[in-house]
Amino acid sequence: MEKYVIRGMIPSQTPPLKSSKRSSHSVPCNNNLIRFIRPAMPSLTDRRRVSPDLDLDSAEPLNSQPETDTAPTNKTRRLAGKNGLRHRPARQRSLTRDIGHVAAETYLVTSLTFTLLQYLGIGYRWIKQFLALGCYAMLLMPGFLQVAYYYYFTSNVKRSIVYGDQPRNRLDLYLPADIDKPKPVLIFVTGGAWIIGYKAWGSLLGLQLAERDIIVACIDYRNFPQGTISDMVNDASQGISFVINNIANYGGDPNRIYLMGQSAGAHISSCALLDQAIKEVGKGNKVSWSISQLKAYFGLSGGYNLLELVDHFHNRGLYRSIFLSIMEGEESLKIFSPEIKIQDPHIKESIPLLPPIYLYHGTADYSIPSVASERFAEALKKAGASVELILYDGKTHTDLFLQDPLRGGKDDLFDHVVSVIHSNDKDAVAKGTTAAPRRRFVPEILLQMARKISPF
């Protein structure tokens, strides 16, 4: 007899889901609430080392004096030439800086790729996955190019703001067109199998949420082999701290900040969230941000128990030896498994500090099976945390984060996140009801083909 997850108590052991007739409705997060969603049919319609207190996009110091070689009146730089002094426009300096930044990043990625290949060796699975990834990207290229144009050529994106002193301690800010009052903020930690994560992967999410008057901060962090899991968690925590303590300078509301992670980013951000809660109940621990400053946490398609995933990842091409290197050895798997850690009776005083938690997962996700979110939700509920699990019937790992947003139109996941963030803002809710439907970026036929060959 088949069982289905429906609104109500979380069963002690929840099997993988297959079908449901449950529809989606936005409701407040309760301790033991689960929703199951069937999708509607688709409509036709930088390792450059720079001073850690510089904003690379605007080239204006965040915490330092202006450059001594920049005239404050005409924003030109004086350069010595054969015929005396000449002026280089600020726009030209910015272009030169961007080219240098891209070159440095390309060199970094190339060197890390060769280092990674030393770990991978020659394996059939990862070569197959790599080729599938290339084809997948080509099919979605029409959408990627449009998002890239927005990312590089709009003044509403502040790129590569430095938040720490380590390589890749950078973040991007996506700002609404009109900041007439402090706006809510979503901190986003992108996925990428702990190896290919990059802050720009959140640009589509940033673009679409900015259109709904939400500031999005996409945090970059060191990937393997540049760093291991503890480095990633530390980077994420430091990025969260920077946003919380500085977002008011960019028009953000420090009293309405939310945290979200996707895939590996959901794992990393949940580790950072739980570690912060543990620190806050400890005596004498120095913290730079507080859990109480986060209104809610969103986990999208995440894996929260590494012990149950290591063999699954090995069979999909992320070989056990590489995965254990990323996670700093087999003995560390429990340490970096939030589902296991949340059950430790020694940290029970930390649980009440956690914000409301929303977990999203597609039932056709083969990269990280949806049972990962189901079991984490069950563990959170037993520990006393406020949690809501929302499962999407037939959705894959990339459907929720890429194909559906690129398709445009109505999106249950997007609408739910926006409804939570704007739950206490009547003006924003009213504006959202009259907002134009999200535009389509990629033709439906290309989306369907990409879905079939996606390596995720």
Disulfide bonds with the S-S distance in Angstrom:
none
